[in-house]
Amino acid sequence: MDKSGEAYWKATLGLLTKILVIWFLVSFGAGILFADMLNGIHLGGYPLGFWFAQQGSIYIFVALIFYYAKKMDQIDRKFDVHEE
């Protein structure tokens, strides 16, 4: 693989790593590990830890999908592997 291909995969894996870390922190961290601490804060009448476990993580996941698509498009264009 040439240097351009290696740089492309490094950028792609970097993006995936960031997204997976955020996914883990939101789903496991906010919904389970830190739920007791977050429950002191209320959002819409519900404890924040409960909200993240039930609804907030879904909103974050959908936002991550759109973020991933946008950033991958930028990476593809940077390395000239995008589709027209």
MARTITOR-992847 format. One record per atom (N, C-alpha, C, O): x, y, z. Coordinates in steps of 0.001 Angstrom, whole numbers, padded with zeros to 6 digits, always signed. Example, Ala and Ser with C-alpha at 12.3 -4.5 7.8 and 13.67 -1.06 7.14 Angstrom:
REM MARTITOR-992847
+013190-005690+007800 +012300-004500+007800 +013200-003300+007800 +014236-003319+008465 +012850-002250+007080 +013670-001060+007140 +012900+000030+007870 +013409+001138+008039 
***
This chain:
REM MARTITOR-992847
+000860-001185+000000 +000000+000000+000000 +000897+001236+000000 +001890+001286+000727 +000555+002213-000800 +001370+003421-000875 +001086+004345+000313 +000194+004083+001120 +001854+005419+000403 +001742+006363+001531 +000362+007005+001601 -000160+007242+002691 -000230+007289+000440 -001558+007897+000412 -002601+006939+000980 -003484+007354+001730 -002500+005667+000626 -003428+004663+001139 -003290+004485+002643 -004285+004343+003353 -002048+004494+003129 -001813+004372+004568 -002365+005578+005317 -002953+005430+006388 -002179+006756+004765 -002693+007972+005405 -004225+007975+005417 -004844+008418+006385 -004824+007479+004337 -006292+007388+004268 -006817+006477+005368 -007750+006838+006086 -006219+005291+005501 -006695+004346+006511 -006405+004839+007920 -007174+004568+008842 -005311+005554+008096 -005015+006124+009410 -006072+007162+009789 -006527+007200+010932 -006460+008001+008828 -007503+009003+009084 -008848+008329+009353 -009590+008742+010245 -009155+007290+008576 -010412+006571+008758 -010466+005884+010117 -011472+005979+010821 -009406+005202+010484 -009372+004518+011780 -009373+005507+012940 -009938+005226+013997 -008748+006655+012748 -008791+007697+013781 -010204+008187+014020 -010625+008358+015164 -010938+008413+012939 -012334+008839+013053 -013172+007763+013736 -013964+008064+014630 -013000+006515+013318 -013759+005427+013927 -013442+005280+015414 -014337+005008+016215 -012193+005455+015779 -011801+005362+017187 -012489+006441+018002 -013017+006164+019079 -012490+007657+017504 -013147+008758+018216 -014643+008485+018387 -015197+008690+019467 -015283+008027+017332 -016720+007770+017387 -017035+006626+018341 -018009+006697+019090 -016229+005577+018322 -016471+004453+019224 -016249+004825+020684 -016949+004324+021563 -015282+005698+020951 -015061+006164+022323 -016267+006966+022800 -016739+006770+023920 -016766+007863+021961 -017952+008643+022324 -019143+007713+022525 -019897+007870+023485 -019317+006752+021631 -020406+005783+021747 -020330+005032+023070 -021344+004867+023748 -019135+004576+023442 -018959+003843+024688 -019258+004727+025896 -019960+004309+026817 -018723+005951+025893 -018937+006847+027029 -020409+007186+027221 -020891+007278+028350 -021115+007371+026118 -022534+007718+026219 -023362+006513+026632 -024190+006613+027538 -023152+005380+025982 -024008+004219+026265 -023660+003569+027594 -024536+003396+028442 -022426+003214+027787 -022034+002506+029000 -021735+003477+030138 -022126+003245+031282 -021036+004570+029811 -020661+005533+030841 -021836+006290+031413 -022124+006179+032605 -022523+007062+030581 -023623+007906+031062 -024840+007084+031456 -025559+007457+032383 -025084+005975+030771 -026266+005176+031056 -026107+004211+032212 -027098+003823+032830 -024852+003804+032525 -024649+002797+033559 -023653+003266+034624 -024009+003380+035796 -022402+003539+034221 -021356+003834+035198 -021587+005131+035968 -021437+005164+037189 -021942+006177+035272 -022086+007491+035899 -023540+007886+036117 -023832+009052+036384 -024448+006933+036007 -025879+007233+036129 -026221+007817+037489 -027010+008758+037572 -025644+007280+038556 -025958+007793+039890 -025534+009246+040053 -026262+010043+040644 -024355+009595+039530 -023903+010990+039605 -024782+011895+038754 -025111+013009+039163 -025160+011422+037579 -025967+012233+036667 -027409+012372+037132 -028097+013314+036737 -027874+011452+037962 -029263+011502+038411 -029558+012704+039295 -030726+013007+039542 -028537+013394+039776 -028739+014624+040534 -029203+015776+039659 -029726+016770+040162 -029015+015648+038364 -029423+016669+037389 -030699+016170+036720 -030792+015000+036351 -031670+017043+036565 -032929+016642+035943 -033090+017323+034584 -032762+018498+034417 -033597+016564+033628 -033842+017063+032282 -035256+016660+031902 -035556+015474+031767 -036116+017641+031732 -037510+017355+031390 -038243+016619+032497 -039181+015868+032228 -037828+016824+033731 -038475+016173+034857 -037921+014798+035189 -038364+014174+036154 -036961+014313+034408 -036382+012986+034636 -034918+013125+035041 -034243+014054+034600 -034425+012219+035867 -032995+012237+036196 -032157+012040+034931 -032514+011245+034061 -031054+012758+034834 -030243+012753+033615 -029672+011366+033306 -029603+010983+032138 -029266+010612+034320 -028760+009262+034085 -029817+008371+033464 -029524+007614+032538 -031035+008451+033957 -032150+007691+033397 -032435+008149+031968 -032675+007327+031084 -032409+009466+031746 -032686+010010+030420 -031668+009500+029407 -032041+009103+028303 -030379+009508+029772 -029358+009000+028864 -029569+007525+028564 -029422+007097+027420 -029911+006747+029582 -030103+005314+029376 -031307+005033+028484 -031298+004054+027738 -032331+005860+028542 -033565+005589+027808 -033643+006298+026456 -034034+005683+025464 -033282+007572+026400 -033477+008339+025170 -032230+009061+024697 -031961+009116+023497 -031478+009606+025615 -030339+010446+025233 -029318+009724+024387 -028779+010293+023437 -029046+008475+024722 -028054+007733+023951 -028517+007539+022510 -027693+007543+021595 -029804+007371+022296 -030312+007217+020930 -030077+008499+020133 -029658+008442+018977 -030345+009655+020744 -030110+010927+020059 -028627+011097+019724 -028274+011554+018637 -027772+010725+020668 -026326+010840+020432 -025911+009892+019309 -025107+010272+018458 -026439+008671+019287 -026093+007718+018238 -026487+008229+016861 -025715+008103+015911 -027671+008798+016743 -028117+009349+015455 -027215+010515+015047 -026850+010637+013878 -026859+011363+015999 -025947+012475+015703 -024585+011946+015260 -023964+012517+014364 -024114+010863+015878 -022834+010268+015480 -022881+009730+014058 -021886+009805+013337 -024010+009193+013647 -024147+008690+012274 -023979+009830+011277 -023252+009695+010293 -024654+010957+011530 -024532+012104+010620 -023123+012695+010662 -022587+013095+009628 -022524+012750+011850 -021156+013260+011983 -020191+012368+011203 -019324+012863+010481 -020347+011045+011353 -019479+010104+010643 -019598+010287+009130 -018586+010330+008431 -020810+010393+008628 -021015+010560+007189 -020358+011838+006679 -019731+011844+005620 -020507+012916+007440 -019913+014195+007029 -018385+014125+007046 -017730+014549+006094 -017824+013591+008128 -016363+013528+008241 -015755+012547+007237 -014681+012805+006693 -016441+011413+006987 -015922+010472+005995 -015938+011088+004603 -015030+010846+003807 -016962+011881+004303 -016999+012572+003023 -015810+013521+002899 -015191+013611+001838 -015490+014229+003986 -014338+015126+003970 -013032+014353+003793 -012150+014783+003049 -012907+013224+004469 -011696+012401+004327 -011602+011851+002910 -010526+011867+002311 -012708+011369+002371 -012714+010848+000997 -012300+011915-000002 -011522+011646-000917 -012815+013116+000170 -012452+014203-000755 -010983+014603-000592 -010308+014917-001572 -010502+014591+000630 -009097+014950+000885 -008153+013980+000176 -007123+014391-000358 -008501+012707+000170 -007647+011696-000451 -008117+011327-001855 -007618+010371-002449 -009067+012076-002381 -009566+011914-003756 -010066+010498-004032 -009724+009898-005051 -010870+009975-003126 -011510+008669-003338 -013026+008805-003246 -013734+007815-003061 -013519+010029-003376 -014961+010276-003249 -015699+009890-004526 -015115+009764-005603 -017004+009709-004359 -017863+009416-005491 -018565+010686-005924 -018833+011568-005107 -018853+010776-007173 -019538+011970-007696 -021007+011859-007569 -021732+012774-007959 
***
